[in-house]
Amino acid sequence: MDYFDIYEKLTDEDLDIKRAAHTFAEEVVRPASRRLDAMSPEEGIAEDSPLWDFLKTAYELGYHTILLPEEYGGLGLSPHQINLIFEEIAWGGAGLGTLIAASCVPFFAACLTADDELIEEFVIPFCSCRDGSIRGCWAITEPDHGSDYFGCEDFFRNPDIRNNVQARLEGDEWVINGQKSAWVSGGTIATHALLFCQVDPSLGMAGGGICICPLDRDGVSRGKPLAKMGCRDLNQGEIYFDDVRIPKRYMFCEPDYYPEMLELILSSANAALGIGVVGIARAAFEEALQYARERVQGGAPIIEHRSVRQRLFQMFAKVEACRALSRSVIDLNLNISPPLPEYSLASKTFCTQLAFEVASEAMQILGGYGLTEEGFVEKLFRDARSAMIGDGNNEVLQAYGGKVLAEEYPRRMEDYF
Ligand SMILES: Cc1cc2nc3c(=O)[nH]c(=O)nc-3n(C[C@H](O)[C@H](O)[C@H](O)COP(=O)(O)OP(=O)(O)OC[C@H]3O[C@@H](n4cnc5c(N)ncnc54)[C@H](O)[C@@H]3O)c2cc1C
């Protein structure tokens, strides 16, 4: 379905980008995502898995560099264009959309450092990769620390709270030990991690460091791919570090700047997820609209019922509300520095909640068929449900947003524009 775009200022270039992304989503992402959804996690990364063809095509089209500037070989897109592509890819498959975004994360962070050596060593080869062989991941969640990273509450500076992944400096090298949780997207197949670790335990979780860790180093091992309910097309799994050594310069962020960098990366991730779930919600709405036109009960298509029309219209309004908010937020937060986290948090929590409601209502409109694999909406429902937990549980993010409002609001326009 060629879905209308309310934003009337799209240029011809924007429209071309959107159409190309939609074709990719329809012809490549959705078929691969549905096949992967039906496979076991192990089959999903086997040699003959559709995952590899998906990655190859995505990399050939340059979508892995969606967040990266043209000067390093990235697509050099405006925030608005990033938005259009993310929505389309997530429409095709939210898990594969997350995989591509996660793949870009270490290299996006390396760009933020403006460190020429890191850019030369990591970003340039990643941008020129066209076969999917260089893959990033964002390794933050630990077996003992999920929401803790998002809470930014008083315990953040409690020295009794130890991260599972610790790094200590030995001469010119950091030595890394510990484990990241099974939730790391791309965890069992990534070649590089944006790794969050504790470098100064005396500061508690505030004593964090962020490094780029190539995952071919001695001492790195992986868990098995995670089996789960939603985003089953997304590979996830643990990464273990056993005396893994990296050069000192790979640790580009240490405690003096860690809280700001953490907030910046969380703001970017939450803004991106807000867009991704619009793709899920839109897909669910389209399925429901189509089905309501075709399904005949009592001699007439069910869309002839006033109440079905009303329910479809509510779904439509929710999709458009999510689109409007998530677009504004990514436009804002990719254009100002530092980003304003409360907007990313509003986008992530609001859009994931509404996307879940839309997917759930779509399932109801499809009736019994909605519960079947063939009906497809049950996949969208599962994917939407997992987005309320991924990148931070919604209620924890809302409490974090509330803390920003309590302490930093109202903002002054002149400080930002
Ligand atoms: C699809 C998906 C993709 C993901 N991708 C990645 C990735 O790429 N990299 C990565 O590192 N991680 C990733 N994650 C992990 C994700 O960020 C965590 O699952 C999330 O942060 C929640 O942590 P948790 O699962 O440990 O839950 P917990 O933190 O254990 O929370 C459990 C419950 O306790 C409540 N709770 C916890 N703390 C508080 C508090 N302070 N106040 C009130 N209530 C609280 C929560 O609201 C929740 O209901 C992904 C997860 C999903 C689902």
The ligand as an SDF file (V2000), in Angstrom:
LIG
                    3D

 53 58  0  0  0  0  0  0  0  0999 V2000
   14.0380   -5.9170   21.2410 C   0  0  0  0  0  0  0  0  0  0  0  0
   15.1030   -5.5630   22.2470 C   0  0  0  0  0  0  0  0  0  0  0  0
   16.3280   -5.0820   21.7960 C   0  0  0  0  0  0  0  0  0  0  0  0
   17.3300   -4.7700   22.7220 C   0  0  0  0  0  0  0  0  0  0  0  0
   18.5550   -4.3710   22.2440 N   0  0  0  0  0  0  0  0  0  0  0  0
   19.5830   -4.1760   23.1100 C   0  0  0  0  0  0  0  0  0  0  0  0
   20.8980   -3.8410   22.6210 C   0  0  0  0  0  0  0  0  0  0  0  0
   21.1270   -3.6950   21.4130 O   0  0  0  0  0  0  0  0  0  0  0  0
   21.9020   -3.7130   23.5230 N   0  0  0  0  0  0  0  0  0  0  0  0
   21.7110   -3.8790   24.8590 C   0  0  0  0  0  0  0  0  0  0  0  0
   22.6830   -3.7560   25.5980 O   0  0  0  0  0  0  0  0  0  0  0  0
   20.4730   -4.1620   25.3580 N   0  0  0  0  0  0  0  0  0  0  0  0
   19.4050   -4.3170   24.5180 C   0  0  0  0  0  0  0  0  0  0  0  0
   18.1430   -4.6280   25.0030 N   0  0  0  0  0  0  0  0  0  0  0  0
   17.9450   -4.7050   26.4440 C   0  0  0  0  0  0  0  0  0  0  0  0
   17.0150   -3.6440   26.9920 C   0  0  0  0  0  0  0  0  0  0  0  0
   17.5420   -2.3680   26.8810 O   0  0  0  0  0  0  0  0  0  0  0  0
   16.6560   -4.0600   28.4320 C   0  0  0  0  0  0  0  0  0  0  0  0
   15.8690   -5.2370   28.3500 O   0  0  0  0  0  0  0  0  0  0  0  0
   15.9280   -2.9920   29.1670 C   0  0  0  0  0  0  0  0  0  0  0  0
   16.8040   -1.9640   29.4710 O   0  0  0  0  0  0  0  0  0  0  0  0
   15.2850   -3.5260   30.4380 C   0  0  0  0  0  0  0  0  0  0  0  0
   16.1980   -4.1800   31.2580 O   0  0  0  0  0  0  0  0  0  0  0  0
   15.8350   -5.5940   31.8950 P   0  0  0  0  0  0  0  0  0  0  0  0
   15.2640   -6.4420   30.8320 O   0  0  0  0  0  0  0  0  0  0  0  0
   17.0540   -6.0810   32.6200 O   0  0  0  0  0  0  0  0  0  0  0  0
   14.6790   -5.3110   32.9580 O   0  0  0  0  0  0  0  0  0  0  0  0
   14.8620   -4.8590   34.4860 P   0  0  0  0  0  0  0  0  0  0  0  0
   15.6930   -3.6540   34.5610 O   0  0  0  0  0  0  0  0  0  0  0  0
   15.2870   -6.0160   35.3050 O   0  0  0  0  0  0  0  0  0  0  0  0
   13.3750   -4.4590   34.8700 O   0  0  0  0  0  0  0  0  0  0  0  0
   12.4220   -5.4170   35.3110 C   0  0  0  0  0  0  0  0  0  0  0  0
   11.2070   -4.6750   35.8920 C   0  0  0  0  0  0  0  0  0  0  0  0
   11.6070   -3.8870   37.0200 O   0  0  0  0  0  0  0  0  0  0  0  0
   11.1840   -2.5460   36.8760 C   0  0  0  0  0  0  0  0  0  0  0  0
   12.2320   -1.6340   37.3970 N   0  0  0  0  0  0  0  0  0  0  0  0
   13.5690   -1.7770   37.2740 C   0  0  0  0  0  0  0  0  0  0  0  0
   14.2080   -0.7500   37.8530 N   0  0  0  0  0  0  0  0  0  0  0  0
   13.2670    0.0690   38.3470 C   0  0  0  0  0  0  0  0  0  0  0  0
   13.3090    1.3140   39.0520 C   0  0  0  0  0  0  0  0  0  0  0  0
   14.4570    1.9360   39.3210 N   0  0  0  0  0  0  0  0  0  0  0  0
   12.1300    1.8760   39.3970 N   0  0  0  0  0  0  0  0  0  0  0  0
   10.9600    1.2750   39.0940 C   0  0  0  0  0  0  0  0  0  0  0  0
   10.8520    0.0940   38.4380 N   0  0  0  0  0  0  0  0  0  0  0  0
   11.9980   -0.5010   38.0720 C   0  0  0  0  0  0  0  0  0  0  0  0
   11.0340   -2.3420   35.3550 C   0  0  0  0  0  0  0  0  0  0  0  0
   10.1200   -1.3250   35.0660 O   0  0  0  0  0  0  0  0  0  0  0  0
   10.5570   -3.7130   34.8960 C   0  0  0  0  0  0  0  0  0  0  0  0
    9.1580   -3.7930   34.9950 O   0  0  0  0  0  0  0  0  0  0  0  0
   17.1080   -4.9310   24.1110 C   0  0  0  0  0  0  0  0  0  0  0  0
   15.8610   -5.3920   24.5620 C   0  0  0  0  0  0  0  0  0  0  0  0
   14.8720   -5.7040   23.6500 C   0  0  0  0  0  0  0  0  0  0  0  0
   13.5480   -6.2000   24.1700 C   0  0  0  0  0  0  0  0  0  0  0  0
  1  2  1  0
  2  3  1  0
  2 52  2  0
  3  4  2  0
  4  5  1  0
  4 50  1  0
  5  6  2  0
  6  7  1  0
  6 13  1  0
  7  8  2  0
  7  9  1  0
  9 10  1  0
 10 11  2  0
 10 12  1  0
 12 13  2  0
 13 14  1  0
 14 15  1  0
 14 50  1  0
 15 16  1  0
 16 17  1  0
 16 18  1  0
 18 19  1  0
 18 20  1  0
 20 21  1  0
 20 22  1  0
 22 23  1  0
 23 24  1  0
 24 25  2  0
 24 26  1  0
 24 27  1  0
 27 28  1  0
 28 29  2  0
 28 30  1  0
 28 31  1  0
 31 32  1  0
 32 33  1  0
 33 34  1  0
 33 48  1  0
 34 35  1  0
 35 36  1  0
 35 46  1  0
 36 37  1  0
 36 45  1  0
 37 38  2  0
 38 39  1  0
 39 40  1  0
 39 45  2  0
 40 41  1  0
 40 42  2  0
 42 43  1  0
 43 44  2  0
 44 45  1  0
 46 47  1  0
 46 48  1  0
 48 49  1  0
 50 51  2  0
 51 52  1  0
 52 53  1  0
M  END
$$$$
